[in-house]
């Protein structure tokens, strides 16, 4: 199983999403929830997947991105931000 977080406000990439207001704004525009993620957005998903109740979940890619792949705004139409492009 793979957890695939979206743009999270961390030290990753030198804190680009967290520390650069323009990047943070662009990420927010590309997600259905309208904001960049924070570590606390990802942790509960990982904890739930590690639960014994999820023993039958297997071989999946779980995207935790605030809806970037679902949002029309996040479907590669805005290529100004080079954080990657999610194909819908």
MITOR-625493 format. One line per field, with one value per residue: residue in three letters; residue number from 1; chain; x, y, z of N, C-alpha, C in turn. Coordinates in nm, 2 decimals. Layout:
BEGIN
residu = (ALA|...);
num = (NUM|...);
chaine = (A|...);
nxx = (X|...);
nyy = (Y|...);
nzz = (Z|...);
caxx = (X|...);
cayy = (Y|...);
cazz = (Z|...);
cxx = (X|...);
cyy = (Y|...);
czz = (Z|...);
***
This chain:
BEGIN
residu = (UNK|UNK|UNK|UNK|UNK|UNK|UNK|UNK|UNK|UNK|UNK|UNK|UNK|UNK|UNK|UNK|UNK|UNK|UNK|UNK|UNK|UNK|UNK|UNK|UNK|UNK|UNK|UNK|UNK|UNK|UNK|UNK|UNK|UNK|UNK|UNK|UNK|UNK|UNK|UNK|UNK|UNK|UNK|UNK|UNK|UNK|UNK|UNK|UNK|UNK|UNK|UNK|UNK|UNK|UNK|UNK|UNK|UNK|UNK|UNK|UNK|UNK|UNK|UNK|UNK|UNK|UNK|UNK|UNK|UNK|UNK|UNK|UNK|UNK|UNK|UNK|UNK|UNK|UNK|UNK|UNK|UNK|UNK|UNK|UNK|UNK|UNK|UNK);
num = (1|2|3|4|5|6|7|8|9|10|11|12|13|14|15|16|17|18|19|20|21|22|23|24|25|26|27|28|29|30|31|32|33|34|35|36|37|38|39|40|41|42|43|44|45|46|47|48|49|50|51|52|53|54|55|56|57|58|59|60|61|62|63|64|65|66|67|68|69|70|71|72|73|74|75|76|77|78|79|80|81|82|83|84|85|86|87|88);
chaine = (A|A|A|A|A|A|A|A|A|A|A|A|A|A|A|A|A|A|A|A|A|A|A|A|A|A|A|A|A|A|A|A|A|A|A|A|A|A|A|A|A|A|A|A|A|A|A|A|A|A|A|A|A|A|A|A|A|A|A|A|A|A|A|A|A|A|A|A|A|A|A|A|A|A|A|A|A|A|A|A|A|A|A|A|A|A|A|A);
nxx = (0.08|0.05|0.07|0.00|0.07|-0.05|0.04|0.21|0.26|0.56|0.91|0.99|1.12|1.27|1.08|0.91|0.62|0.52|0.67|0.67|0.46|0.33|0.36|0.21|-0.04|-0.10|-0.11|-0.33|-0.53|-0.54|-0.65|-0.94|-1.03|-0.93|-0.69|-0.35|-0.21|-0.15|0.08|-0.09|-0.31|-0.24|-0.14|-0.36|-0.48|-0.28|-0.26|-0.52|-0.51|-0.32|-0.46|-0.60|-0.85|-0.85|-0.73|-0.79|-0.75|-0.54|-0.26|-0.30|-0.31|-0.33|-0.45|-0.39|-0.47|-0.63|-0.81|-0.69|-0.67|-0.93|-1.04|-1.13|-0.97|-0.73|-0.64|-0.42|-0.45|-0.34|-0.03|0.17|0.29|0.54|0.51|0.43|0.19|-0.13|-0.30|-0.64);
nyy = (-0.12|0.23|0.55|0.85|1.16|1.49|1.83|1.92|2.12|2.13|2.06|1.94|1.97|2.20|2.35|2.47|2.48|2.55|2.79|2.97|3.21|3.25|3.00|2.85|2.97|2.90|2.62|2.60|2.69|2.48|2.26|2.08|2.13|2.38|2.47|2.43|2.12|2.01|1.84|1.71|1.64|1.42|1.22|1.10|0.94|0.75|0.63|0.51|0.33|0.16|0.02|-0.28|-0.33|-0.27|-0.47|-0.61|-0.43|-0.38|-0.35|-0.09|0.26|0.53|0.84|1.14|1.43|1.66|1.66|1.72|1.57|1.54|1.79|2.02|2.23|2.12|1.95|1.94|2.16|2.40|2.45|2.61|2.56|2.36|2.11|1.87|1.68|1.58|1.33|1.32);
nzz = (0.00|-0.07|0.04|-0.10|-0.06|-0.13|-0.20|0.07|0.36|0.46|0.53|0.30|-0.02|0.05|0.20|0.02|-0.03|0.22|0.29|0.08|-0.02|-0.27|-0.40|-0.22|-0.25|-0.52|-0.50|-0.33|-0.51|-0.68|-0.56|-0.45|-0.19|-0.15|-0.02|0.08|0.21|0.55|0.78|0.97|0.82|0.68|0.86|1.01|0.81|0.75|1.01|1.02|0.81|0.90|1.09|1.23|1.14|0.87|0.74|0.50|0.30|0.03|-0.17|-0.28|-0.39|-0.20|-0.23|-0.07|-0.09|-0.07|-0.27|-0.51|-0.75|-0.82|-0.86|-1.10|-1.12|-1.05|-1.24|-1.42|-1.57|-1.48|-1.52|-1.43|-1.19|-1.08|-0.93|-1.00|-1.18|-1.17|-1.33|-1.42);
caxx = (0.00|0.12|0.00|0.05|0.02|-0.04|0.14|0.20|0.34|0.66|1.04|1.01|1.16|1.31|0.97|0.85|0.48|0.50|0.74|0.65|0.31|0.28|0.34|0.10|-0.16|-0.12|-0.15|-0.47|-0.61|-0.54|-0.72|-1.09|-1.05|-0.89|-0.58|-0.24|-0.22|-0.06|0.11|-0.20|-0.40|-0.19|-0.12|-0.48|-0.50|-0.19|-0.31|-0.64|-0.47|-0.25|-0.55|-0.63|-0.98|-0.82|-0.64|-0.82|-0.71|-0.42|-0.21|-0.37|-0.24|-0.43|-0.41|-0.43|-0.43|-0.73|-0.89|-0.63|-0.70|-1.07|-1.07|-1.10|-0.85|-0.61|-0.63|-0.31|-0.47|-0.25|0.10|0.27|0.35|0.61|0.51|0.38|0.06|-0.22|-0.40|-0.77);
cayy = (0.00|0.35|0.68|0.96|1.29|1.60|1.93|1.94|2.23|2.07|2.09|1.88|2.07|2.32|2.42|2.55|2.50|2.62|2.91|3.06|3.24|3.23|2.86|2.81|3.01|2.82|2.49|2.61|2.70|2.35|2.16|2.10|2.19|2.52|2.50|2.33|2.03|2.01|1.71|1.65|1.59|1.29|1.13|1.01|0.84|0.65|0.56|0.43|0.22|0.06|-0.05|-0.42|-0.33|-0.25|-0.58|-0.65|-0.33|-0.43|-0.31|0.04|0.39|0.61|0.98|1.23|1.55|1.76|1.66|1.78|1.50|1.55|1.92|2.07|2.32|2.05|1.84|1.97|2.28|2.50|2.39|2.70|2.51|2.24|2.01|1.75|1.70|1.46|1.30|1.29);
cazz = (0.00|-0.08|0.07|-0.18|-0.02|-0.22|-0.16|0.22|0.41|0.54|0.49|0.17|-0.13|0.11|0.25|-0.08|-0.01|0.35|0.31|-0.03|-0.03|-0.41|-0.43|-0.14|-0.32|-0.64|-0.46|-0.29|-0.63|-0.76|-0.48|-0.43|-0.06|-0.15|0.06|0.09|0.32|0.66|0.82|1.04|0.72|0.63|0.97|1.04|0.71|0.78|1.13|0.99|0.72|0.98|1.18|1.20|1.07|0.73|0.69|0.37|0.20|-0.01|-0.31|-0.32|-0.38|-0.14|-0.25|0.04|-0.16|-0.06|-0.39|-0.63|-0.87|-0.85|-0.89|-1.24|-1.11|-1.03|-1.34|-1.51|-1.65|-1.43|-1.53|-1.38|-1.07|-1.12|-0.82|-1.05|-1.25|-1.15|-1.44|-1.37);
cxx = (0.09|0.03|0.07|0.00|0.04|0.06|0.11|0.30|0.44|0.80|1.07|1.03|1.20|1.20|0.90|0.70|0.45|0.55|0.72|0.50|0.26|0.26|0.22|-0.04|-0.20|-0.17|-0.30|-0.57|-0.63|-0.61|-0.86|-1.11|-1.00|-0.78|-0.47|-0.26|-0.12|-0.03|-0.01|-0.31|-0.37|-0.19|-0.24|-0.51|-0.41|-0.23|-0.42|-0.60|-0.39|-0.33|-0.58|-0.76|-0.96|-0.73|-0.67|-0.79|-0.56|-0.38|-0.28|-0.28|-0.35|-0.38|-0.47|-0.39|-0.53|-0.81|-0.83|-0.66|-0.84|-1.11|-1.04|-0.98|-0.72|-0.58|-0.53|-0.34|-0.38|-0.11|0.21|0.35|0.41|0.62|0.46|0.24|-0.01|-0.31|-0.53|-0.82);
cyy = (0.12|0.47|0.79|1.09|1.40|1.70|1.96|2.04|2.17|2.12|2.03|1.99|2.21|2.41|2.50|2.58|2.58|2.76|3.01|3.09|3.22|3.09|2.80|2.85|2.93|2.68|2.50|2.62|2.57|2.24|2.19|2.16|2.33|2.56|2.39|2.24|2.06|1.87|1.64|1.60|1.45|1.18|1.04|0.91|0.72|0.56|0.47|0.31|0.12|-0.02|-0.19|-0.43|-0.32|-0.36|-0.63|-0.55|-0.37|-0.38|-0.18|0.16|0.48|0.76|1.06|1.37|1.67|1.77|1.72|1.71|1.50|1.69|1.96|2.16|2.25|1.94|1.88|2.09|2.40|2.44|2.49|2.65|2.37|2.14|1.88|1.77|1.57|1.44|1.26|1.16);
czz = (0.00|-0.05|-0.01|-0.14|-0.13|-0.17|-0.01|0.27|0.51|0.49|0.35|0.06|-0.07|0.17|0.15|-0.06|0.11|0.35|0.19|-0.05|-0.17|-0.44|-0.35|-0.20|-0.44|-0.60|-0.41|-0.40|-0.70|-0.68|-0.45|-0.29|-0.05|-0.06|0.05|0.21|0.43|0.71|0.89|0.94|0.67|0.74|1.00|0.94|0.73|0.90|1.10|0.90|0.80|1.08|1.14|1.12|0.92|0.68|0.55|0.26|0.16|-0.15|-0.36|-0.31|-0.33|-0.15|-0.13|-0.01|-0.15|-0.19|-0.51|-0.76|-0.91|-0.90|-1.03|-1.24|-1.10|-1.13|-1.45|-1.60|-1.61|-1.42|-1.48|-1.26|-1.10|-1.00|-0.87|-1.10|-1.23|-1.27|-1.38|-1.43);
***
